[in-house]
Amino acid sequence: MLQPEEMLRLYGLYKQAKFGNAPGATNGAAPNGLKNGATANGAANGAANGASHAASKSERKWGEWRRRSGCSAEECKEGYVAKLE
């Protein structure tokens, strides 16, 4: 079974391969609903409620996708498969 961080990396690889650079990848602007400055490690705000957890998870996912910006679809596909082997 994959660990959450491994699944997050796979998510970033998949999104980059399928859709290209994340929104805001070149200018650093976060998509609607996310805080600017989200990182691959998350931008947790310390709140324990469900809405904050969901936002933090979204920020981590977007950050991981954004971290892959500039990678080709082929590189991401190869990385995805290598992670699963």
N, CA and C of each residue as an Amber inpcrd file, in Angstrom:
protein
   255
   0.8330000  -1.1820000   0.0000000   0.0000000   0.0000000   0.0000000
   0.8810000   1.2500000   0.0000000   0.4920000   2.2220000  -0.7820000
   1.2600000   3.4600000  -0.8760000   0.9960000   4.3650000   0.3150000
   2.0290000   5.0410000   0.7450000   1.9180000   6.0220000   1.8150000
   1.3150000   7.3090000   1.2410000   0.7170000   8.1550000   2.0880000
   0.0950000   9.3920000   1.5980000   1.0380000  10.2820000   0.7930000
   2.2930000  10.3900000   1.2030000   3.2360000  11.2270000   0.4580000
   3.5370000  10.6540000  -0.9260000   3.5690000   9.3340000  -1.0170000
   3.7890000   8.6930000  -2.3140000   2.5840000   8.9280000  -3.2240000
   1.4000000   8.8430000  -2.6580000   0.1870000   9.0960000  -3.4410000
   0.1530000  10.5450000  -3.9210000   0.6140000  11.4500000  -3.0840000
   0.6700000  12.8580000  -3.4580000   1.6260000  13.0680000  -4.6310000
   2.7580000  12.4030000  -4.5940000   3.7140000  12.5060000  -5.7110000
   3.1090000  11.9550000  -7.0040000   2.4060000  10.8360000  -6.8850000
   1.7370000  10.2770000  -8.0640000   0.7020000  11.2400000  -8.6140000
  -0.0250000  11.9050000  -7.7300000  -1.0230000  12.8940000  -8.1480000
  -0.3560000  13.9980000  -8.9710000   0.7460000  14.5320000  -8.4600000
   1.4520000  15.5930000  -9.1780000   1.9380000  15.1480000 -10.5440000
   2.4680000  13.9360000 -10.6040000   2.9380000  13.3970000 -11.8860000
   1.7860000  13.2190000 -12.8620000   0.6770000  12.6720000 -12.3670000
  -0.5020000  12.4580000 -13.2210000  -1.0270000  13.7800000 -13.7710000
  -1.2240000  14.7560000 -12.8900000  -1.7920000  16.0330000 -13.3270000
  -0.8920000  16.7290000 -14.3450000   0.4190000  16.6870000 -14.1080000
   1.3460000  17.3310000 -15.0420000   1.3350000  16.6140000 -16.3840000
   1.3110000  15.2860000 -16.3650000   1.2970000  14.5240000 -17.6180000
   0.0100000  14.7670000 -18.3850000  -1.1030000  14.8250000 -17.6860000
  -2.4170000  14.9330000 -18.3280000  -2.7660000  16.3650000 -18.7480000
  -2.4280000  17.3580000 -17.9000000  -2.9050000  18.7260000 -18.1250000
  -1.8090000  19.7680000 -18.3080000  -0.5460000  19.3940000 -18.1250000
   0.5240000  20.3810000 -18.2340000   0.6610000  21.1750000 -16.9510000
   1.2900000  22.3410000 -17.0450000   1.5840000  23.1450000 -15.8680000
   0.3330000  23.5210000 -15.0890000   0.4730000  23.5100000 -13.7620000
  -0.6250000  23.8670000 -12.8620000  -0.9840000  25.3410000 -13.0250000
  -2.2490000  25.6900000 -12.8000000  -2.6190000  27.1050000 -12.8100000
  -1.7670000  27.8690000 -11.8060000  -1.2150000  28.9860000 -12.2300000
  -0.3790000  29.7880000 -11.3510000   1.0480000  29.3000000 -11.2410000
   1.4170000  28.2820000 -12.0000000   2.7620000  27.7120000 -11.8880000
   3.8400000  28.7080000 -12.2800000   3.5500000  29.5660000 -13.2350000
   4.5770000  30.4930000 -13.6970000   4.5970000  31.7990000 -12.9230000
   3.4400000  32.2050000 -12.3930000   3.4080000  33.4780000 -11.6750000
   3.2150000  33.3100000 -10.1730000   3.0620000  32.0730000  -9.7050000
   2.9370000  31.8140000  -8.2780000   1.5740000  32.1030000  -7.6980000
   0.6320000  32.5370000  -8.5260000  -0.7130000  32.8320000  -8.0260000
  -1.4830000  31.5410000  -7.8230000  -2.0540000  31.3900000  -6.6560000
  -2.8350000  30.1860000  -6.3550000  -4.1920000  30.2630000  -7.0420000
  -4.7300000  29.1120000  -7.4360000  -6.0760000  29.0920000  -8.0090000
  -7.1110000  29.5350000  -6.9770000  -8.2940000  29.8620000  -7.4340000
  -9.3630000  30.2790000  -6.5260000  -9.5300000  29.2750000  -5.3990000
  -9.6850000  29.7730000  -4.2060000  -9.9170000  28.9160000  -3.0570000
  -8.6630000  28.4480000  -2.3500000  -7.4980000  28.6870000  -2.9370000
  -6.2510000  28.2910000  -2.2910000  -5.4620000  29.5310000  -1.9180000
  -4.6710000  29.4180000  -0.8790000  -3.8380000  30.5320000  -0.4420000
  -2.6210000  30.6440000  -1.3380000  -2.1400000  31.8590000  -1.5360000
  -0.8650000  32.0260000  -2.2350000   0.2240000  31.4440000  -1.3720000
   1.2380000  30.8840000  -2.0120000   2.3700000  30.3460000  -1.2790000
   2.1890000  28.9170000  -0.8350000   1.1790000  28.2190000  -1.3360000
   1.0190000  26.8110000  -0.9800000   2.2400000  26.0540000  -1.4660000
   2.6480000  25.0630000  -0.7110000   3.8280000  24.2920000  -1.0760000
   3.4720000  22.8330000  -1.1970000   4.4030000  22.0580000  -1.6870000
   4.1740000  20.6150000  -1.7960000   3.9980000  19.9850000  -0.4180000
   4.5140000  20.6130000   0.6140000   4.3600000  20.0930000   1.9700000
   3.0870000  20.5960000   2.6290000   2.3610000  21.4490000   1.9640000
   1.1150000  21.9740000   2.5150000   1.3440000  23.2970000   3.2050000
   0.2720000  24.0250000   3.3700000   0.3150000  25.3100000   4.0520000
  -0.7210000  25.2670000   5.1540000  -0.5620000  24.3030000   6.0320000
  -1.5390000  24.1050000   7.0960000  -1.6010000  25.3320000   7.9820000
  -2.8010000  25.6800000   8.3590000  -2.9820000  26.8680000   9.1860000
  -3.2010000  26.5250000  10.6460000  -3.0810000  25.2560000  11.0220000
  -3.1800000  24.8660000  12.4050000  -4.5920000  24.6140000  12.8850000
  -5.6020000  24.9320000  12.1040000  -6.9810000  24.6940000  12.5250000
  -7.3050000  23.2270000  12.3580000  -8.1640000  22.7230000  13.2280000
  -8.4410000  21.2870000  13.2170000  -9.7810000  20.9480000  12.5910000
 -10.5150000  21.9130000  12.0570000 -11.8330000  21.5790000  11.5110000
 -11.7250000  20.9820000  10.1220000 -12.7900000  20.3400000   9.6600000
 -12.7870000  19.6430000   8.3790000 -12.5160000  20.5340000   7.1920000
 -13.0490000  21.7610000   7.2050000 -12.8400000  22.6710000   6.0820000
 -11.3650000  23.0160000   5.9430000 -10.7000000  23.2380000   7.0650000
  -9.2740000  23.5650000   7.0190000  -8.4690000  22.3770000   6.5230000
  -8.8610000  21.1810000   6.9600000  -8.1690000  19.9740000   6.4980000
  -8.3230000  19.8100000   4.9890000  -9.5300000  20.0350000   4.4790000
  -9.7780000  19.9110000   3.0390000  -8.9630000  20.9390000   2.2670000
  -8.8940000  22.1740000   2.7730000  -8.1190000  23.2120000   2.1010000
  -6.6430000  22.8470000   2.1200000  -6.1710000  22.3550000   3.2580000
  -4.7660000  21.9750000   3.3640000  -4.4370000  20.8520000   2.3860000
  -5.3260000  19.8800000   2.2680000  -5.1150000  18.7760000   1.3320000
  -5.0800000  19.3070000  -0.1030000  -5.9960000  20.2030000  -0.4390000
  -6.0180000  20.7980000  -1.7770000  -4.7460000  21.5800000  -2.0420000
  -4.2840000  22.3080000  -1.0480000  -3.0540000  23.0830000  -1.2040000
  -1.8580000  22.1680000  -1.4350000  -1.7980000  21.0570000  -0.7190000
  -0.6930000  20.1150000  -0.9130000  -0.7440000  19.5070000  -2.3020000
  -1.9410000  19.1650000  -2.7640000  -2.0810000  18.5790000  -4.0990000
  -1.6650000  19.5800000  -5.1660000  -2.1520000  20.8110000  -5.0500000
  -1.7910000  21.8390000  -6.0260000  -0.2870000  22.1130000  -5.9770000
   0.2670000  22.1520000  -4.7760000   1.6990000  22.3970000  -4.6230000
   2.5410000  21.3100000  -5.2640000   2.1060000  20.0680000  -5.1300000
   2.8430000  18.9590000  -5.7510000   2.7560000  19.0340000  -7.2690000
   1.5870000  19.3650000  -7.7930000   1.4260000  19.5300000  -9.2450000
   2.3060000  20.6860000  -9.7090000   2.2450000  21.7980000  -8.9770000
   3.0200000  22.9800000  -9.3420000   4.5210000  22.6730000  -9.3440000
   4.9620000  21.8410000  -8.4140000   6.3720000  21.4680000  -8.3230000
   6.8460000  20.7450000  -9.5840000   5.9310000  20.1150000 -10.2930000
   6.2610000  19.3760000 -11.5220000   6.2660000  20.2690000 -12.7640000
   5.9260000  21.5330000 -12.6110000   5.8520000  22.4460000 -13.7600000
   7.1310000  22.4050000 -14.5680000   6.9570000  22.3550000 -15.8660000
   8.0950000  22.3170000 -16.7770000   8.5010000  20.9150000 -17.1790000
   8.0430000  19.9110000 -16.4500000   8.3470000  18.5180000 -16.8120000
   7.4810000  18.1220000 -18.0010000   8.0480000  17.3520000 -18.8850000
   7.2740000  16.8990000 -20.0390000   6.3110000  15.7950000 -19.6230000
   5.2960000  15.5900000 -20.4320000   4.3300000  14.5250000 -20.1720000
   5.0370000  13.1770000 -20.1330000   5.9980000  12.9850000 -21.0190000
   6.7270000  11.7160000 -21.0670000   7.5240000  11.4800000 -19.7890000
   8.2090000  12.5170000 -19.2980000   8.9610000  12.3900000 -18.0480000
   8.0380000  12.0210000 -16.8820000   6.8880000  12.6550000 -16.8380000
   5.9350000  12.3970000 -15.7620000   5.3620000  10.9890000 -15.8480000
   5.0680000  10.5440000 -17.0580000   4.5520000   9.1820000 -17.2260000
   5.5860000   8.1640000 -16.7760000   6.8380000   8.3860000 -17.1590000
   7.9070000   7.4750000 -16.7580000   8.0830000   7.4790000 -15.2410000
   8.0280000   8.6580000 -14.6390000   8.1490000   8.7700000 -13.1950000
   7.0080000   8.0820000 -12.4720000   5.8100000   8.1970000 -13.0230000
   4.6220000   7.5750000 -12.4400000   4.7730000   6.0480000 -12.4270000
   5.1460000   5.5110000 -13.5800000   5.3050000   4.0620000 -13.7000000
   6.4430000   3.5730000 -12.7870000   7.5320000   4.3170000 -12.7440000
   8.6740000   3.9260000 -11.9010000   8.2780000   3.8750000 -10.4320000
   7.4270000   4.7920000  -9.9880000   6.9640000   4.8050000  -8.5980000
   6.1500000   3.5670000  -8.2610000   5.4550000   3.0330000  -9.2440000
   4.5790000   1.8850000  -8.9920000   5.2980000   0.5500000  -9.1140000
   6.4740000   0.5500000  -9.6920000   7.2160000  -0.7090000  -9.8680000
   7.8750000  -1.1440000  -8.5710000
